[in-house]
Amino acid sequence: MIHKNKKLKLALLALPVLLATGCATTPPSNTDDICAIFREKDDWYHDAAKSARKWNTPIATMMATLHQESRFVHDAKPPRTKILWIIPGPRPSDAFGYAQALGTTWKGYQRATGNYRGDRDDFEDAIDFVGWYHNTSQRQCRIKPNDTYHLYLAYHEGQGGFNRRTYRNKKWLQNVAHKVSARAQSYQRQLNSCEASLKKRKKFLGLF
């Protein structure tokens, strides 16, 4: 009986850690409402606000970018190609995580920011990456911080590709960029109604 009680105590002690881990890695329940996202994910607003201040990029623009790239799935990867329309083939790239950052681009971010411990499947690191990338596009492509449409085009094509206007013959990409821009506008309207209350909330367990 004593042995069983010890096991029960250990299980109860481990439960909060498991719950916290599960909460951190599962996508938000309602990805269409930025207020609901930030209320469900205790520390995400503070991570997003920190990145917005650091990189002069609106929270709504960064969150709309993450929504398009991964639907907030922490370990998202591009779908595999098909061989003979049936057999799963290789993935088209090594894009990974919330921001679908390529390995080489992520390493460039790490060198530029010194965030060598950053992980693509960590939300705080991923949104910092998006803020950094959009800030780079603002400077190198002369895009305004709130111009989500063109920022997303540069995010997809790279700053060099954007400046060469490689997106001009990609109607599908232009349509996607318009969707991202519309979502950012929707997110911003929602955020205007709840940001004051979000600012008052402390990060998870008040530890950070």
C-alpha positions in Angstrom: 0.0 0.0 0.0 2.9 2.4 0.9 4.5 1.6 -2.5 1.3 2.3 -4.3 0.9 5.6 -2.5 4.4 6.7 -3.5 3.6 5.9 -7.1 0.4 7.9 -6.9 2.2 10.9 -5.4 4.8 10.8 -8.2 2.1 10.6 -10.8 0.3 13.6 -9.3 3.5 15.6 -9.2 4.2 14.8 -12.9 0.7 15.7 -14.0 1.1 19.5 -14.1 4.3 19.2 -16.1 2.6 16.9 -18.6 -0.4 19.2 -18.9 1.8 22.2 -19.4 3.8 20.3 -22.1 0.6 19.3 -23.9 -0.8 22.8 -23.7 2.4 24.2 -25.1 2.5 21.9 -28.2 -1.1 21.6 -29.2 -2.5 24.2 -31.6 -5.0 26.7 -30.3 -8.6 25.6 -30.3 -9.8 28.7 -32.3 -7.2 29.9 -34.7 -9.6 32.5 -36.3 -9.7 34.6 -33.1 -6.4 36.1 -31.9 -7.9 37.0 -28.5 -9.0 33.4 -28.0 -5.5 32.2 -29.0 -3.8 34.5 -26.5 -6.2 33.6 -23.7 -5.7 29.9 -24.3 -1.9 30.1 -24.7 -0.8 32.0 -21.5 2.6 33.2 -22.6 2.1 33.7 -26.4 0.9 37.3 -26.2 3.9 38.4 -24.2 6.2 36.6 -26.7 4.5 38.3 -29.6 4.5 41.7 -28.0 8.2 41.4 -27.2 8.9 40.5 -30.9 6.7 43.4 -32.1 8.7 45.9 -30.0 12.0 44.4 -31.0 11.4 44.2 -34.8 8.9 46.9 -35.4 6.3 44.5 -36.8 2.6 44.4 -35.8 1.6 41.4 -33.7 -1.4 40.8 -36.1 1.0 40.6 -39.1 3.3 38.1 -37.4 0.4 35.9 -36.2 -1.3 35.9 -39.6 2.0 34.8 -41.1 2.3 31.9 -38.6 -1.4 30.9 -39.2 -0.7 30.7 -43.0 2.5 28.8 -42.6 1.6 26.1 -40.0 -1.9 26.8 -38.5 0.2 27.0 -35.3 1.3 23.4 -35.4 4.6 23.3 -33.7 6.2 20.5 -35.7 4.6 21.2 -39.1 6.4 20.0 -42.2 5.6 20.4 -45.9 3.5 17.5 -47.3 5.5 14.8 -49.1 5.6 14.6 -52.8 4.0 11.6 -54.6 5.7 9.1 -56.8 3.3 7.8 -59.4 0.6 9.7 -57.6 0.5 7.0 -54.8 3.9 6.3 -53.2 5.0 8.9 -50.7 8.2 10.7 -51.9 10.6 13.2 -50.3 9.4 16.5 -48.9 10.0 19.5 -51.2 12.1 21.3 -48.5 13.3 21.1 -44.9 10.9 23.8 -43.8 9.9 23.0 -40.2 8.0 24.4 -37.2 5.5 27.2 -36.6 7.2 29.5 -39.1 8.0 26.9 -41.7 11.6 28.2 -41.7 14.1 26.6 -43.9 17.2 25.2 -42.2 19.6 27.6 -43.9 17.3 30.6 -43.2 17.0 29.6 -39.6 20.8 29.5 -39.3 21.0 33.0 -40.8 18.6 34.2 -38.2 20.6 32.6 -35.4 23.8 34.2 -36.6 22.1 37.6 -37.0 20.5 37.5 -33.6 22.8 35.3 -31.5 19.8 33.1 -30.6 21.8 29.9 -31.2 19.6 27.9 -28.8 16.5 28.9 -30.6 14.2 26.0 -31.9 11.9 26.2 -34.8 9.2 24.3 -32.8 9.3 26.8 -30.0 6.7 29.5 -30.3 8.8 32.3 -28.7 11.7 31.6 -31.1 9.4 31.2 -34.1 7.6 34.5 -33.7 10.9 36.2 -33.0 12.1 34.7 -36.3 9.1 36.0 -38.2 9.5 39.5 -36.7 13.2 39.5 -37.6 12.4 38.3 -41.2 9.7 40.9 -41.7 12.0 43.6 -40.3 14.7 42.5 -42.8 12.2 42.8 -45.6 11.1 46.2 -44.4 14.7 47.4 -44.8 15.9 45.5 -47.8 12.7 45.7 -49.8 11.4 49.1 -48.5 8.1 47.6 -47.3 6.1 49.4 -44.6 5.7 47.5 -41.3 1.9 47.2 -41.6 1.9 46.2 -45.3 1.2 42.5 -44.6 0.5 41.7 -48.3 4.0 42.6 -49.5 5.7 41.4 -46.3 4.2 37.9 -46.9 5.3 38.0 -50.6 8.8 38.7 -49.4 8.5 36.0 -46.7 7.6 33.4 -49.4 10.0 34.5 -52.1 12.9 35.8 -50.1 14.0 39.4 -50.1 16.1 38.9 -53.3 13.1 37.2 -55.1 10.8 40.0 -54.0 13.1 42.7 -55.3 13.2 40.8 -58.6 9.4 40.6 -58.6 9.3 36.8 -58.9 5.8 36.8 -57.5 4.3 38.7 -60.5 3.5 35.5 -62.5 2.3 33.6 -59.4 -1.4 34.5 -59.2 -1.9 31.7 -56.6 0.8 33.3 -54.3 -0.8 36.8 -54.7 -4.1 35.3 -53.6 -2.5 33.7 -50.6 -0.8 37.0 -49.7 -4.2 38.7 -49.9 -5.6 36.1 -47.5 -2.8 36.7 -45.1 -3.4 40.4 -45.3 -7.1 40.0 -44.6 -6.4 37.8 -41.7 -4.0 40.3 -40.2 -6.6 43.0 -40.5 -9.2 40.7 -38.8 -6.6 39.8 -36.1 -5.9 43.5 -35.5 -9.6 44.4 -35.0 -9.9 41.6 -32.5 -6.7 42.5 -30.7 -7.9 46.1 -30.4 -10.8 44.8 -28.2 -8.7 42.6 -25.9 -5.1 43.8 -25.8 -5.6 46.0 -22.7 -6.7 42.9 -20.7 -3.9 40.7 -22.2 -1.3 43.2 -21.1 -2.4 42.8 -17.5 -1.9 39.0 -17.6 1.3 37.5 -16.4 3.1 34.8 -18.3 2.6 31.2 -17.3 2.5 30.7 -13.5 3.9 34.3 -13.2 7.4 32.9 -13.5 8.5 34.8 -16.6 
